[in-house]
Amino acid sequence: MAPVLTIRSIRSRAVSVPLRFALGTSAQTVRTAPLLLVDLETDGGITGRTYLFCYMPMGAALVARVLEEALGAIKGHAIEPTKIGARLARHFRLLAASGVVALALSAIDVACWDAMAIAAGKRLVEFLGGKRKTIPAYNSNGLGLMAPEKLADEAEKLLEGGFRAVKLRLGYATLAEDLAAVRAVRKALPDDVSIMTDYNQALTVDEAFERGRALEREGLAWIEEPIEHDNYAGCARIARELATPIQIGENFVGPNAMTAAIAAQAADYMMPDLMRIGGVSGWMRAASLAAAAKIPLSSHLLPEVSAALLAVSPTGHWLEYVDWAAAILAEPLRVVNGTVTPPDAPGSGVNWNEEAVARYGI
Ligand SMILES: [Mg+2]
């Protein structure tokens, strides 16, 4: 029988990793990835690990502070994600388990699952009842808002690794610029390469109708977050009106948000973020919701852990690939023919390249 693991400490370290391709979105330009590396140490000597993308350096400092507070509530307790999650939900209830608190609690959940799988001597994908298999990935590095010539250049570079799908950010000042960007990328790539697009919530509902109709003939794989993420009624109107699939989900905080979005028929596709949906536990609930509603489920960031989760999701769709953590990982995720396979190592396979962690530490 596997030993009972109890939580001894949580160590977190912030790093800032330069991006190979800067990412200009309609909201903000990201040039370095602020990551928080989390080590959850147990009395059994096993360490569960994960990292978080914190959007801005301040995010990493805030999440680290929440982790310290959370440790006080769970130190000495057995690693049972459901019980740990309930305990932390109660601890943070009056403050609200949203925002940076949600990120921290999700990270603890992921680290718990990693530690449990390692203790069982199994890869995470197998510990969750699945098998290692290849998952189609799209290259989500780069293709931020920039001049069409630069987009064409970058788009070609993004096929390295055999990618057959890329994601382009939209939300320029005018529809004409959005169209020029799509056409520049389309022209630069072979016809069979899929183009996903992401507005990062830039439009009003009326603008989304106008731009969405104009983009209808461009053959896009999806239009992501055209309007503010939690306007599910608005998203539903857009999804009904447009033939191009609408994708939302990276801002779902916990599975309840996804339940509400599904009830509103807010989108054709959904893509929860592991660190907002509630870690592995939250993802598994989201995967059940998606399966029941027959909604294709994609991931958001964290490709190293998301690969295993997509492999066990009945409606698993696309993995969003970014290389942002590759520099600080001992075993970066490999892309082969535009696909990834869950790591061949016990647990989630996330472990640190300490030399690089020291170099990029903040
Ligand atoms: Mg997005």
Boltz pocket constraint, residues with backbone or C-beta under 6 A from the ligand:
constraints:
  - pocket:
      binder: B
      contacts: [[A, 198], [A, 200], [A, 224], [A, 225], [A, 250]]
      max_distance: 6.0
